[in-house]
């Protein structure tokens, strides 16, 4: 046989209409039905896994309420799952799907894949003929208009992807069609729509689980409806019963799927975690290696002692939101004191944490819990308030929504480029008043809707159709350097010039080439190069680009099946492992060592000691960012104390002496306050936070009868001079109905200002009579004085932002200082004898928004003779405020609280990266 004959013979293929040799297509699946006495809702469909070895056959159950939309419309009786292991050749996959299979003597042909199933080679088969599948494609949407096989597979997968089906049907009349937000030729709202308030409540009622908060409403729903995919963010500007859809969300047109399907929704306390990729990038960007290693050491210390130390068990269970179990441990006085049934419940949860860490190899992958972080959906700012480089971040903390203000680091998985970590400035309404319109958006991160490019695209080439982002305000983890983001190319594909529709055979050919294995191979090679050369090396940059292309191949149709030979590196030698200098390699070794020890750890029923310590109790009470509400903290410390004393009076006295400073009674509901008083806590403490002032003494409060329970003051904030910001005062005075400022000056001088109306920023505002009053305490002079302002007064209250305004050639004028000024005689307020109180920032120096805040007071308003006589009092002129306490109360009973989490303010160096599209 000559060479030409050999070549011809090699190219010859078995006709597609015939069964390929050595490829099994006939299967027998045992007939298994659920027991109607125990489970009447589960629908079972055949499931087959094709491997290179013996075939594995099994059934899987699908719960109708959490199935895909195709099954809900067409039923499950004609469906089967056919999966292929990653090591099965593409030829075998293609020929099997082209030929079709038989199950228990009945023929099945290729239907499609779910979104996740495309890469995992997991296909749905239809009991019927290819002609029926083509008819389904024609009926279910305008799929014939899609001329690219990869795009058709991807679009049809929306019908086969798992969702929680709701009973809520949205008609076209209840659908608002709005344009996307475009800027600089880029789409800033890609995949992001809106949902009205009452409709969101109905959707949540349909899909929430038994463990979800009753009074919580998600701000973001990841949905599928009709031919649309993306997220619907809570939108209070649209009609309550409508949804808002943008063009970027619509992947194909259909009217056959009008019911909302929910993939997932935003939740509180979704803490973020470091992983190896994040650690690689953070180290590259200058985060200290010792900091990263310390985070690992502390986390491993908790895990190592989780079965034998109550402190560790409580910390881990708290992160998992298991308050009932934490309460159980504390009430018993420790793990070892739990009753048999209680102990089993705690151990079961701890073992579940252990099992999850081991099964997914998370310790070696360097998964490290970060309390000051979240993993949350990204959405766009519909108001246009945010600028490039900014974000809005409001999270649930201690049971209440709070706004993070300052710098945050943002990224997402996967993360291969140094530019995938962005440092953004989280703003609040004191920076930008328009952001008050976003206060209902909680447990998600809001990005700008304009700028040079979307931050989402800078972070791994992502978008807003359901991507979740790691966000941290942990000062240790915010990089001091930021690289230029990689310019992720958008694959356009070759021009399509065809009239005929994409055939099922073309869809099969595309699916057969897909393989998650290539992503794993790229990741392996990336890690090998990074461990030896660092992630800045050229090989890592090329592999990162290749990974990006491979992960998007389902959208683009681009085939990424191999890694170039020059990028293949063998495993590290023993010597290379020993000399590896990078922190992630050292941490990986520690993770591998610890995992071996962790595997052997068990929680034996008899070996759990009684060791709930006072230090642990204080740690939980003092923790600022937590998923425990103030009332849960109160119950926590009550349970701990009752373990030692049964008498309620003794319990109350011990808590009052040791823990009361960490219990925020102001955030209790009326019922919870009543519970606290029933235990014996004093009414004046529970009902009036002013009685816990560290500036005013009990006698000073009593002098003006401010200590009565009817006062109902709630502590809003208490700060030293160095931490006090002007925005704190602006927020307090403009967001609350009744405010009390308690200002401590040097030499035992205290000034109290009460504003009985919500104030507005502005100049020359008339003061309503008797709505502003003041108290003056001078301990050294024995003075306790009151002064009420009348309607002859005016208020000047400003918050100009620190920026330079051009006033002429080469000249600049400083922005006026923020100040609060109470004065008489509107035309002459600058005259010192007309001003009663002047409170503001110094003319020069100080941080953008911070003190030292100074005050001037005309003491003669309190007493005309105070500056004269035998013992004249000194004047108060531009004196720094040493400490401040701000108390508030609102109409309607809503408890005011400080809803800001201060994030760090760091100077970031802007670097450059060689990566480009």
C-alpha positions in Angstrom: 0.0 0.0 0.0 1.6 3.3 -1.1 1.6 6.6 1.0 -1.2 8.2 -1.0 -3.5 5.2 -0.4 -2.7 5.4 3.4 -3.6 9.0 3.5 -6.9 8.4 1.7 -7.7 5.6 4.0 -6.9 7.7 7.1 -9.3 10.5 6.0 -12.2 8.2 5.3 -14.9 8.5 8.0 -17.8 6.5 9.0 -21.0 8.0 7.6 -22.8 10.0 10.2 -26.0 8.1 9.7 -24.5 4.9 10.8 -23.6 3.8 14.2 -19.8 4.5 14.8 -17.7 1.5 15.6 -16.6 1.0 19.2 -18.9 3.8 20.4 -21.7 2.7 22.7 -25.1 4.2 22.1 -27.4 1.7 23.6 -28.1 2.0 27.3 -30.3 0.4 29.9 -31.3 2.5 32.9 -33.1 0.9 35.8 -36.7 2.0 36.2 -36.7 3.9 39.5 -39.7 5.9 40.7 -40.0 7.9 43.9 -42.0 6.4 46.7 -45.4 8.3 46.6 -45.7 7.9 50.4 -42.5 9.9 51.0 -41.9 12.1 48.0 -44.5 13.0 45.4 -42.7 16.1 43.9 -39.5 14.6 42.5 -39.4 13.9 38.8 -36.6 11.5 37.9 -35.0 11.4 34.4 -32.3 9.0 33.1 -28.7 10.2 33.5 -25.7 8.6 31.8 -22.0 9.3 32.1 -19.8 8.3 29.2 -16.2 7.6 30.2 -13.2 6.0 28.6 -13.7 3.0 30.9 -16.8 1.2 32.1 -20.1 3.1 31.7 -21.7 4.5 34.8 -25.4 4.8 34.8 -27.6 6.4 37.4 -30.7 8.5 37.9 -30.8 12.0 39.3 -33.8 13.8 40.7 -35.0 17.2 39.6 -37.3 19.2 41.9 -39.9 20.9 39.6 -39.8 24.1 41.7 -36.1 24.5 41.0 -35.8 23.2 37.5 -35.3 24.8 34.1 -37.9 26.7 32.1 -37.8 24.2 29.1 -38.8 21.4 31.4 -41.6 23.5 32.9 -43.0 24.2 29.4 -42.4 20.8 27.6 -42.3 18.5 30.6 -39.5 16.2 31.8 -40.8 12.9 30.5 -38.9 13.2 27.3 -35.6 14.3 28.7 -32.4 12.5 29.6 -28.9 13.7 30.7 -25.9 12.5 28.7 -22.5 13.6 30.1 -19.0 12.9 28.9 -15.8 12.8 31.0 -13.2 15.4 30.2 -10.8 12.7 28.8 -13.3 11.4 26.2 -12.2 12.4 22.7 -14.1 15.1 20.9 -14.6 12.7 18.0 -16.4 10.2 20.4 -18.6 13.0 21.7 -19.5 14.3 18.3 -20.3 10.9 16.8 -22.3 9.8 19.8 -24.4 12.9 19.7 -24.8 12.8 15.9 -25.9 9.2 16.0 -28.1 9.6 19.1 -28.7 7.0 21.8 -31.3 4.6 22.9 -32.4 4.2 26.5 -34.4 1.1 27.4 -35.1 0.7 23.7 -36.3 4.3 23.1 -34.4 6.7 20.8 -33.0 10.0 22.1 -31.4 12.8 20.1 -29.4 15.9 21.0 -31.4 18.8 22.4 -28.9 21.3 24.0 -27.0 22.1 27.1 -27.4 24.3 30.1 -25.0 27.3 30.4 -22.8 25.4 32.8 -23.2 22.2 30.9 -21.5 23.5 27.7 -18.0 23.4 29.2 -18.8 20.4 31.3 -20.0 18.3 28.3 -23.3 17.7 29.9 -26.1 17.5 27.3 -29.8 17.2 27.4 -31.2 14.5 25.1 -34.8 14.5 23.7 -36.9 11.3 23.4 -37.8 11.8 19.8 -36.3 12.7 16.4 -34.0 15.5 15.3 -37.0 16.9 13.3 -38.8 17.4 16.6 -35.9 19.3 18.0 -35.8 21.6 15.0 -39.5 22.2 15.4 -39.0 23.0 19.1 -36.3 25.6 18.1 -38.7 27.1 15.7 -41.5 27.3 18.3 -39.6 28.5 21.3 -38.0 31.6 19.9 -36.4 33.4 16.9 -33.5 31.0 17.0 -33.5 30.8 13.2 -32.2 34.4 13.1 -29.0 33.3 15.0 -26.5 32.2 12.3 -23.5 31.3 14.5 -23.5 27.8 16.1 -21.8 28.8 19.3 -24.2 31.6 19.9 -27.2 29.5 19.2 -26.0 26.8 21.7 -25.4 29.6 24.3 -28.8 31.3 23.7 -30.8 28.1 23.8 -29.0 27.1 27.0 -30.9 29.9 28.8 -34.0 27.6 28.6 -32.1 24.6 30.0 -30.3 26.3 32.9 -31.6 25.7 36.4 -33.8 28.4 38.0 -36.4 28.7 40.8 -39.6 29.1 38.9 -42.1 31.6 40.1 -45.8 31.8 39.6 -45.4 35.4 38.5 -46.2 36.2 34.9 -45.0 39.5 33.4 -46.8 40.8 30.4 -45.4 43.1 27.8 -47.7 45.8 29.3 -45.8 45.5 32.6 -42.4 45.6 30.9 -40.5 48.9 30.5 -38.1 49.0 27.6 -35.2 51.3 28.4 -31.9 52.0 26.7 -28.6 50.9 28.1 -26.2 53.4 29.5 -23.4 54.1 26.9 -20.3 56.2 27.4 -17.2 56.4 25.2 -18.6 53.6 23.1 -18.9 51.2 26.0 -21.9 49.7 27.7 -22.1 50.5 31.4 -25.3 48.6 32.1 -24.6 45.4 30.3 -27.1 42.9 31.7 -28.7 45.1 34.3 -32.4 46.0 34.5 -34.9 46.9 37.2 -37.8 45.6 39.2 -40.6 47.5 41.0 -41.0 47.3 44.8 -44.2 45.3 45.1 -43.2 42.9 42.3 -39.9 42.3 44.0 -41.7 41.4 47.2 -43.9 38.9 45.3 -40.9 37.3 43.6 -39.0 37.0 47.0 -42.1 35.4 48.6 -42.1 32.8 45.8 -38.4 31.8 46.0 -37.1 32.5 49.5 -35.9 29.6 51.6 -36.9 28.9 55.2 -33.6 30.2 56.4 -33.9 33.6 54.8 -34.6 36.7 56.9 -38.4 37.4 57.1 -38.1 41.2 57.0 -35.3 41.3 54.3 -35.9 42.2 50.7 -33.1 41.4 48.2 -31.9 44.4 46.2 -30.8 42.2 43.2 -32.4 39.2 41.5 -30.5 37.2 38.9 -33.3 36.2 36.5 -34.3 34.6 33.3 -37.5 35.8 31.6 -38.6 35.3 28.0 -35.4 35.5 26.0 -33.7 37.8 28.6 -30.9 37.1 31.1 -29.3 39.4 33.6 -30.1 41.0 36.9 -33.1 43.1 38.1 -32.1 45.6 40.7 -34.7 47.1 43.0 -35.9 50.3 41.3 -38.1 52.7 43.3 -38.5 55.1 40.3 -40.6 52.7 38.2 -44.1 51.5 38.8 -44.2 48.9 41.6 -45.6 46.1 39.5 -43.2 46.5 36.5 -39.8 45.3 35.4 -37.3 47.2 33.3 -35.5 45.5 30.5 -32.5 46.8 28.5 -31.4 45.7 25.1 -28.2 44.1 26.5 -30.4 41.7 28.4 -32.3 40.3 25.5 -30.5 37.4 23.9 -33.4 36.2 21.7 -37.0 37.0 21.1 -39.8 34.8 22.4 -43.2 35.1 24.1 -43.4 31.6 25.3 -41.6 32.1 28.6 -43.3 35.0 30.5 -42.8 33.6 34.0 -39.9 35.0 36.0 -37.2 32.4 36.7 -34.8 33.3 39.5 -31.2 31.9 39.4 -30.2 33.6 42.7 -30.6 36.8 44.7 -28.6 39.1 46.9 -28.2 38.1 50.6 -26.7 39.6 53.7 -23.5 38.5 55.2 -22.0 36.8 52.1 -18.4 37.2 53.4 -15.5 37.2 50.9 -12.5 35.0 51.0 -9.0 35.2 49.8 -7.7 32.5 47.4 -4.4 31.8 45.7 -5.1 34.0 42.7 -6.1 37.0 44.9 -3.0 36.4 47.0 -0.7 36.3 43.9 -2.1 39.6 42.6 -2.1 41.3 46.0 1.5 40.3 46.6 2.4 41.6 43.2 0.7 44.9 44.0 2.7 45.4 47.2 0.6 44.0 49.9 3.1 42.8 52.6 3.8 39.1 52.5 3.7 39.0 56.3 0.2 40.3 56.4 -1.0 37.6 54.0 0.7 34.9 56.0 -0.7 36.2 59.2 -4.3 36.0 57.8 -3.6 32.4 57.0 -2.1 31.6 60.5 -5.1 33.1 62.3 -7.6 31.3 60.1 -5.8 27.9 60.5 -5.7 28.5 64.3 -9.5 28.8 64.4 -9.9 25.6 62.3 -7.3 23.7 64.3 -9.2 24.3 67.6 -12.8 24.3 66.3 -13.6 21.0 68.1 -11.8 21.7 71.3 -12.1 25.5 71.9 -15.4 27.2 72.2 -14.0 30.6 71.1 -13.0 29.0 67.7 -16.3 27.2 67.3 -18.3 30.3 68.0 -16.3 32.4 65.6 -16.7 29.9 62.7 -20.4 29.3 63.4 -21.0 33.0 63.6 -19.5 33.5 60.1 -21.9 30.7 58.9 -24.8 32.7 60.4 -25.6 29.9 62.9 -26.7 32.2 65.8 -28.9 29.6 67.4 -26.0 27.2 67.8 -23.7 30.0 69.1 -26.4 30.9 71.6 -26.6 27.2 72.6 -22.9 27.0 73.3 -22.7 30.2 75.3 -25.8 29.4 77.4 -24.3 26.0 78.3 -21.0 27.7 79.2 -19.0 25.8 76.6 -19.0 22.9 74.1 -18.4 20.3 76.8 -21.5 21.3 78.8 -24.0 20.8 75.9 -26.6 18.1 76.2 -26.3 15.1 73.9 -28.8 16.4 71.3 -27.3 19.9 71.4 -23.8 18.6 71.1 -24.8 16.5 68.1 -26.2 19.6 66.3 -23.1 21.6 66.9 -20.8 18.8 65.9 -22.8 18.2 62.8 -22.4 21.8 61.7 -18.7 21.9 62.5 -18.1 18.7 60.6 -20.0 20.1 57.7 -17.6 23.1 57.6 -14.7 20.7 57.8 -16.1 18.4 55.0 -16.6 21.4 52.7 -13.1 22.6 53.2 -11.6 19.2 52.6 -13.7 18.1 49.7 -13.0 21.2 47.6 -9.3 21.3 48.7 -9.9 24.9 49.9 -7.0 24.9 52.5 -4.5 24.2 49.8 -6.2 26.7 47.5 -5.6 29.3 50.2 -9.3 30.0 50.9 -9.1 32.4 53.9 -12.1 34.1 55.4 -12.0 38.0 55.5 -14.6 39.5 57.9 -14.3 43.0 56.4 -15.4 41.9 53.0 -18.3 40.7 50.9 -18.8 38.7 47.8 -21.8 40.5 46.1 -23.5 41.3 42.9 -22.5 44.3 40.8 -25.1 46.7 39.4 -25.1 50.1 37.7 -25.9 53.5 39.1 -29.2 54.6 37.5 -28.9 58.2 38.7 -25.5 59.0 37.1 -24.2 60.4 40.4 -21.1 58.2 40.6 -18.0 59.2 38.6 -15.3 56.9 37.2 -13.2 55.6 40.1 -16.1 55.6 42.6 -18.7 53.2 43.8 -21.6 52.9 46.3 -21.4 50.1 48.8 -24.2 49.6 51.4 -24.2 46.3 53.4 -26.1 44.6 56.2 -24.1 44.8 59.4 -25.4 43.9 62.9 -28.8 43.5 61.4 -28.9 47.1 59.9 -27.9 48.6 56.5 -24.7 50.6 56.7 -22.8 52.5 54.0 -19.1 51.9 53.6 -17.2 55.2 53.0 -13.5 55.3 51.9 -11.4 53.1 49.7 -12.2 49.6 48.8 -10.5 46.9 46.8 -12.6 45.2 44.2 -12.0 42.1 42.1 -13.6 38.8 41.1 -12.8 35.2 40.2 -11.0 34.2 38.1 -8.2 36.8 38.6 -5.0 36.4 36.7 -3.9 40.0 35.7 -2.5 42.5 38.3 -4.9 45.0 36.8 -7.9 42.8 37.8 -7.8 44.4 41.3 -9.3 47.9 41.3 -9.1 50.4 44.2 -12.3 52.5 44.2 -13.5 55.2 46.5 -16.8 54.3 48.1 -18.9 57.4 48.4 -22.0 58.2 50.6 -24.6 61.0 50.5 -22.4 63.4 52.5 -20.0 63.3 49.5 -22.7 63.2 46.9 -26.3 64.0 48.0 -27.7 62.2 45.0 -26.5 58.9 46.5 -29.4 59.1 49.0 -31.5 57.8 46.1 -29.5 54.5 46.2 -30.0 53.8 49.9 -32.4 50.9 49.2 -29.7 49.1 47.3 -28.1 46.9 50.0 -25.7 44.0 49.8 -24.5 44.8 46.3 -21.9 47.1 44.8 -23.1 50.0 42.6 -20.7 51.1 39.8 -20.9 54.3 37.7 -22.9 54.4 34.5 -20.4 56.6 32.6 -16.7 57.2 32.4 -13.8 56.1 30.2 -14.7 52.5 30.6 -16.8 50.3 32.9 -15.0 49.1 36.1 -16.7 45.7 35.5 -14.9 45.3 32.2 -11.6 46.3 33.9 -12.1 43.4 36.3 -11.6 40.3 34.4 -13.7 41.5 31.4 -16.9 41.0 33.4 -20.3 42.6 33.2 -23.5 43.1 35.2 -25.6 40.1 34.2 -25.0 38.2 37.4 -21.3 38.5 38.1 -20.3 38.6 41.8 -17.4 40.8 43.0 -15.1 40.4 46.0 -15.1 43.7 47.8 -12.9 44.4 50.9 -12.3 47.5 53.1 -9.7 45.7 55.2 -6.9 48.2 55.3 -4.3 45.5 55.2 -5.6 44.1 51.9 -6.0 47.4 49.9 -3.1 47.6 47.5 -0.9 50.6 47.5 -0.3 50.3 43.8 -2.9 49.9 41.0 -1.9 48.6 37.5 -3.6 49.5 34.3 -6.4 47.0 33.6 -5.9 44.5 30.8 -7.8 45.5 27.7 -10.1 42.5 27.3 -10.9 42.1 23.6 -14.5 41.7 22.5 -14.6 38.9 19.9 -16.7 40.0 17.0 -16.4 36.9 14.8 -16.2 36.7 11.1 -19.1 38.3 9.1 -21.9 35.9 8.7 -23.3 35.6 5.2 -25.8 32.8 5.2 -29.6 32.5 4.9 -30.1 29.0 6.1 -30.6 28.4 9.9 -27.9 26.7 12.0 -28.4 23.0 12.0 -28.5 20.7 15.0 -25.5 18.9 13.5 -23.5 22.2 13.6 -24.5 22.7 17.2 -23.3 19.2 18.0 -19.9 19.8 16.3 -19.4 22.9 18.4 -20.4 21.3 21.7 -18.1 18.3 21.1 -15.1 20.6 21.0 -15.9 22.2 24.4 -13.9 21.0 27.3 -13.4 22.4 30.8 -10.1 20.6 30.9 -8.4 23.3 28.8 -9.1 25.8 31.6 -7.5 23.5 34.2 -4.5 23.0 32.0 -4.0 26.7 31.5 -4.4 27.3 35.2 -1.8 24.6 36.0 0.7 26.1 33.6 0.1 29.6 34.9 0.8 28.4 38.5 4.0 26.6 37.5 5.4 29.7 35.8 4.1 32.0 38.6 5.7 29.9 41.3 9.1 30.2 39.7 9.0 33.6 37.9 6.2 35.6 39.4 2.9 36.6 37.8 4.5 39.5 36.0 6.5 37.3 33.8 5.7 37.2 30.1 4.6 33.5 30.1 2.0 34.3 32.9 0.7 37.2 30.9 0.3 35.1 27.8 -1.4 32.3 29.7 -3.8 34.9 31.4 -4.8 36.1 28.0 -5.3 32.5 26.8 -7.5 31.8 29.8 -9.6 34.8 29.0 -10.1 33.7 25.4 -10.9 30.1 26.5 -13.5 31.1 29.1 -15.3 33.3 26.5 -15.1 30.8 23.7 -18.7 29.8 24.3 -19.7 33.3 23.4 -17.2 33.9 20.6 -17.0 30.5 19.0 -13.2 30.8 19.0 -11.6 27.4 19.5 -9.0 27.2 22.3 -8.0 23.6 22.5 -4.3 23.6 23.0 -1.6 25.5 24.9 1.4 26.6 22.8 4.4 24.4 23.4 6.6 27.4 24.6 4.2 27.9 27.5 4.3 24.3 28.7 6.5 23.9 31.8 7.2 20.7 33.7 6.4 20.2 37.3 8.7 21.8 39.8 11.7 19.8 40.9 12.3 19.1 44.6 15.0 21.7 44.5 12.8 24.3 42.8 10.1 23.7 45.4 12.6 24.2 48.3 13.9 27.5 46.8 10.6 29.0 45.8 10.6 32.6 47.0 7.0 33.7 46.5 4.6 34.0 49.4 1.8 32.0 47.8 4.1 29.0 47.4 5.0 29.2 51.0 1.4 29.5 52.0 0.4 26.6 49.7 2.9 24.4 51.5 1.5 25.5 54.8 -2.0 24.8 53.6 -1.0 21.3 52.4 0.7 20.5 55.7 -2.3 21.8 57.7 -4.8 19.9 55.6 -3.1 16.6 56.6 -3.5 17.5 60.2 -7.0 18.8 59.7 -8.1 15.5 58.1 -7.4 13.6 61.3 -9.3 16.0 63.6 -12.6 14.8 65.0 -15.0 16.1 67.5 -15.5 13.3 70.0 -18.6 13.4 72.2 -16.6 13.1 75.4 -13.7 15.4 74.6 -15.3 18.9 74.3 -14.2 21.1 77.2 -16.2 23.8 79.0 -14.2 26.8 78.0 -16.4 29.8 77.0 -14.2 32.6 78.2 -14.9 36.2 79.1 -12.3 37.3 76.5 -14.4 35.5 73.8 -17.5 37.2 75.0 -15.9 40.6 74.8 -14.4 39.9 71.4 -17.9 39.1 70.0 -19.4 42.2 71.7 -16.7 44.5 70.4 -16.7 43.2 66.9 -17.8 46.1 64.8 -18.8 44.3 61.6 -20.8 41.2 62.4 -23.9 39.3 61.4 -25.2 39.5 65.0 -27.9 42.1 65.7 -27.6 44.2 68.9 -30.4 42.2 70.5 -28.7 38.9 69.6 -25.5 40.2 71.3 -27.6 41.1 74.3 -29.1 37.5 74.4 -25.6 36.2 73.9 -24.1 38.0 77.0 -27.3 37.2 79.0 -26.9 33.5 78.3 -23.2 33.6 79.2 -23.8 35.3 82.5 -26.7 33.1 83.5 -24.4 30.1 83.2 -22.8 31.4 86.4 -25.7 33.0 88.3 -29.4 32.2 88.3 -30.5 35.3 90.1 -31.6 38.0 87.6 -30.5 40.8 89.9 -26.9 39.4 90.0 -26.9 38.8 86.3 -28.1 42.4 85.6 -25.5 43.9 88.0 -22.6 41.9 86.4 -23.7 42.9 82.9 -24.1 46.5 83.9 -20.6 46.5 85.4 -18.8 44.6 82.6 -20.7 44.6 79.3 -23.3 47.4 79.2 -21.0 49.7 77.1 -21.1 47.1 74.3 -24.9 46.7 74.2 -26.8 49.1 72.0 -30.3 49.3 73.5 -31.2 52.1 71.0 -31.4 49.5 68.2 -33.8 47.3 70.1 -37.4 47.2 69.1 -40.1 48.1 71.7 -40.7 44.4 72.4 -36.9 43.8 72.8 -36.6 46.8 75.1 -39.4 45.5 77.2 -37.7 42.1 77.4 -34.5 43.8 78.7 -36.5 45.7 81.3 -38.3 42.6 82.4 -34.9 41.1 83.2 -34.3 44.1 85.4 -32.3 46.5 83.3 -33.1 50.1 84.4 -35.7 51.8 82.3 -33.6 55.0 82.1 -30.7 53.1 80.6 -32.8 51.0 78.1 -35.0 53.8 77.0 -32.5 56.8 77.1 -29.0 56.3 75.8 -28.0 59.7 77.1 -27.7 58.2 80.5 -24.6 56.3 79.3 -22.8 59.5 78.2 -19.1 59.5 79.0 -19.0 63.3 78.7 -21.9 64.3 80.9 -22.2 63.1 84.5 -25.4 61.8 86.0 -25.7 64.9 88.1 -25.3 67.1 85.0 -27.9 65.2 83.1 -30.3 65.5 86.1 -29.7 69.2 86.5 -31.7 69.8 83.3 -33.9 66.7 83.7 -32.3 65.1 80.6 -31.9 61.7 82.4 -35.6 60.8 82.3 -36.7 57.6 80.3 -39.1 59.7 78.3 -36.1 61.4 76.7 -35.6 58.4 74.4 -32.3 59.6 73.0 -30.3 57.2 70.8 -26.6 57.4 70.6 -25.7 58.1 67.0 -21.9 58.4 67.3 -19.1 59.1 69.8 -15.8 60.2 68.5 -12.5 61.6 69.6 -11.1 64.7 67.9 -8.8 62.8 65.6 -11.6 60.6 64.2 -14.3 63.3 63.9 -15.3 64.3 60.4 -17.4 67.2 59.3 -19.6 64.9 57.2 -20.6 63.2 60.5 -22.2 66.4 61.7 -23.8 67.1 58.3 -25.3 63.6 58.1 -26.6 63.8 61.7 -28.3 67.2 61.3 -29.8 66.6 57.9 -31.0 63.0 58.3 -32.7 63.2 61.8 -35.7 65.0 63.2 -34.1 65.9 66.6 -30.4 66.1 67.3 -28.3 66.6 70.5 -24.7 67.6 70.0 -22.6 67.1 73.2 -19.3 68.9 72.7 -16.4 68.5 75.2 -13.8 71.2 75.2 -10.6 71.6 77.3 -10.7 72.6 81.0 -13.9 70.7 81.8 -16.1 72.8 79.5 -19.1 71.2 77.8 -21.5 72.7 75.3 -24.8 71.0 74.3 -26.7 72.1 71.2 -30.2 70.7 70.6 -31.8 71.0 67.1 -35.5 70.1 67.3 -36.0 70.1 63.5 -34.2 68.4 60.7 -31.7 71.0 59.2 -30.8 71.8 55.6 -27.6 73.0 54.1 -27.8 76.7 53.1 -27.0 80.3 54.0 -29.0 82.8 56.0 -31.7 80.4 57.0 -34.2 81.8 59.6 -34.4 79.9 62.8 -37.9 78.8 63.9 -38.5 80.1 67.4 -37.6 77.8 70.2 -36.4 74.9 67.9 -32.7 75.4 68.8 -31.5 75.5 72.4 -28.1 75.2 74.2 -26.7 74.2 77.5 -23.3 75.3 79.0 -21.4 73.4 81.7 -18.2 74.8 83.2 -17.1 72.5 86.0 -14.2 74.6 87.2 -16.5 77.6 87.5 -19.5 75.6 88.8 -21.7 76.9 85.9 -24.8 75.1 84.5 -26.6 77.5 82.1 -29.3 77.3 79.4 -30.0 79.6 76.5 -32.8 79.3 73.9 -32.6 80.9 70.5 -35.5 83.0 69.3 -36.7 83.8 65.8 -34.2 86.6 65.5 -31.5 84.1 64.7 -30.2 82.8 61.4 -28.4 79.6 60.5 -25.5 79.3 58.1 -24.7 75.6 57.5 -22.4 74.7 54.6 -20.4 71.7 53.4 -18.4 72.9 50.5 -16.1 70.2 49.0 -12.4 70.9 49.1 -11.4 71.8 45.6 -9.6 74.6 43.9 -11.7 77.1 41.8 -10.0 79.1 39.1 -10.7 82.8 39.5 -8.2 84.3 37.1 -5.0 83.9 35.3 -2.6 81.8 37.4 -4.7 82.5 40.5 -6.6 80.0 42.6 -9.1 80.5 45.4 -9.6 78.0 48.2 -13.1 76.6 48.7 -14.9 78.3 51.7 -14.6 76.4 55.0 -17.4 74.1 56.1 -19.1 75.7 59.1 -22.2 75.9 61.2 -22.9 79.4 62.4 -25.8 80.7 64.5 -26.1 84.5 64.5 -28.3 87.5 64.7 -28.7 90.4 62.3 -28.5 88.8 58.9 -26.6 91.6 57.1 -23.7 91.6 59.6 -23.1 88.0 60.5 -19.3 88.4 60.1 -19.3 90.7 63.0 -18.1 88.7 66.0 -20.6 90.4 68.4 -23.5 89.0 66.2 -22.5 85.4 66.3 -23.6 83.1 69.1 -21.9 79.8 68.0 -19.4 79.2 65.2 -18.5 75.6 64.6 -16.2 74.6 61.7 -13.0 73.3 60.2 -9.7 75.3 60.3 -8.8 77.6 57.5 -5.8 75.5 56.5 -4.5 72.0 57.2 -6.4 69.0 58.2 -7.7 66.1 56.0 -10.3 66.5 53.3 -13.2 66.0 55.7 -11.6 65.7 59.1 -10.9 68.0 62.1 -9.7 69.4 64.2 -13.1 70.9 64.3 -13.1 74.2 66.3 -15.7 76.2 68.1 -16.3 79.7 69.2 -19.1 80.6 71.6 -20.4 84.0 72.9 -20.8 83.0 76.5 -22.5 86.3 77.3 -25.7 84.9 75.7 -25.9 82.5 78.7 -25.0 85.2 81.3 -24.2 88.8 80.5 -21.7 89.1 83.4 -19.9 85.8 82.9 -16.8 87.5 81.5 -16.6 90.0 84.3 -16.8 90.2 88.1 -14.5 88.7 90.8 -13.9 85.5 88.8 -14.4 86.1 85.1 -14.7 83.1 82.8 -12.3 82.8 79.9 -13.6 83.2 76.4 -14.1 80.4 73.9 -12.6 81.4 70.6 -11.7 78.8 67.9 -11.0 76.1 70.4 -10.7 72.5 69.2 -13.5 70.1 70.1 -11.9 67.3 72.2 -14.7 64.8 72.0 -18.2 64.7 70.7 -21.3 62.6 71.3 -24.3 62.9 69.0 -27.7 61.7 70.1 -30.8 61.5 67.9 -34.5 60.7 68.0 -36.9 60.6 65.1 -40.7 60.9 64.6 -42.5 57.6 64.0 -40.3 55.6 66.3 -37.6 54.7 63.8 -34.4 54.2 65.8 -31.6 56.4 64.4 -28.1 54.9 64.2 -24.7 55.6 62.7 -25.0 53.9 59.3 -21.5 54.5 58.1 -18.5 52.1 58.1 -15.3 54.1 57.7 -13.0 52.5 55.2 -9.3 53.6 55.0 -8.0 56.5 52.9 -4.8 55.5 51.2 -2.6 57.1 48.6 -2.5 54.7 45.6 0.3 54.7 43.1 -0.9 54.2 39.6 1.4 51.8 37.8 1.3 50.4 34.2 1.0 46.9 33.0 2.3 45.5 29.8 -0.8 43.5 29.2 -3.0 44.7 26.4 -5.5 43.3 24.0 
